[in-house]
């Protein structure tokens, strides 16, 4: 279990270094995940090498929602006051994501049919 942790946190640390050194306007965690994806694509790291860590995180995912749940309870007054804008923005963004996903899927299917 040490190797997968070192791989994932190594990518995160590299992402932190890259963002700090370049001033890239992206979160370091995103840069780290991009690095991990590149390692997967280039086959420098096999998915099986980090699968055990992914399985561990998936089986304990509810634990990661505790801080968000506590925050909702702490800021319930603010959330109540802004309920309508929150719901509208959630609905609009959900619809936009569904439409963008559908268009992307259609585009990819049409390109695959041409081949």
C-alpha positions in Angstrom: 0.0 0.0 0.0 3.0 2.3 0.3 3.8 2.3 -3.5 0.4 3.6 -4.6 0.4 6.3 -1.9 3.9 7.4 -3.0 2.8 7.5 -6.7 -0.4 9.6 -6.0 1.2 11.9 -3.5 4.3 12.2 -5.6 2.2 13.5 -8.5 0.4 15.9 -6.1 3.8 17.2 -4.8 5.0 17.6 -8.4 1.8 19.5 -9.2 2.6 21.8 -6.2 6.1 22.4 -7.5 4.9 23.1 -11.0 2.3 25.6 -9.9 4.6 27.3 -7.5 7.4 27.5 -10.1 5.3 28.6 -13.1 2.5 30.5 -11.5 0.1 28.3 -13.5 -3.5 29.4 -12.8 -4.7 25.9 -11.9 -5.0 24.1 -8.6 -1.9 22.0 -7.8 -4.2 19.0 -7.3 -5.5 19.2 -10.9 -1.9 19.5 -12.2 -1.0 16.5 -10.2 -3.9 14.5 -11.6 -2.9 15.6 -15.1 0.6 14.3 -14.4 -0.8 11.0 -13.1 -2.9 10.7 -16.3 0.2 11.3 -18.4 2.0 8.6 -16.4 -0.9 6.2 -17.2 -1.0 7.1 -20.9 2.7 6.6 -21.3 2.5 3.4 -19.3 5.2 4.5 -16.8 2.6 3.7 -14.2 0.0 1.0 -14.5 -3.5 1.5 -13.2 -3.1 -1.8 -11.3 -0.3 -0.2 -9.3 -2.7 2.4 -7.7 -5.9 0.4 -7.9 -5.7 -0.6 -4.2 -5.5 3.1 -3.1 -8.4 4.0 -5.4 -10.4 1.1 -3.9 -9.6 2.2 -0.4 -10.8 5.8 -1.1 -13.9 4.6 -2.8 -14.8 2.3 0.1 -14.4 5.3 2.6 -15.9 8.0 0.4 -18.6 8.9 2.9 -15.9 10.0 5.3 -14.8 12.7 2.8 -18.3 14.3 2.8 -18.3 14.9 6.6 -16.6 18.4 6.3 -19.1 19.4 3.6 -22.0 18.3 5.7 -20.8 20.2 8.8 -20.2 23.3 6.7 -23.8 23.1 5.4 -25.1 22.9 9.0 -22.8 25.8 10.1 -23.9 28.1 7.3 -27.6 27.1 7.1 -28.7 30.7 7.6 -26.8 31.9 4.6 -27.9 29.0 2.5 -31.6 29.7 3.4 -31.2 33.3 2.4 -29.6 32.4 -0.9 -31.7 29.2 -1.6 -33.2 30.3 -4.9 -30.0 31.4 -6.5 -28.3 28.2 -5.4 -31.0 26.0 -6.8 -31.2 27.9 -10.1 -27.5 27.8 -10.6 -27.4 24.1 -9.8 -30.2 23.4 -12.3 -28.7 25.6 -15.0 -25.2 24.1 -14.6 -26.6 20.6 -14.6 -28.5 21.2 -17.8 -25.4 22.8 -19.4 -23.3 19.8 -18.5 -25.9 17.3 -19.9 -26.1 19.3 -23.1 -22.3 19.6 -23.5 -21.9 15.9 -22.7 -24.5 15.0 -25.3 -22.9 17.2 -28.0 -19.5 15.8 -27.2 -20.8 12.2 -27.5 -22.5 12.9 -30.8 -19.3 14.6 -32.1 -17.2 11.6 -31.1 -19.6 9.1 -32.6 -19.8 10.9 -35.9 -16.0 11.0 -36.1 -15.8 7.3 -35.3 -18.3 6.4 -38.0 -16.2 8.3 -40.6 -13.2 6.1 -39.9 
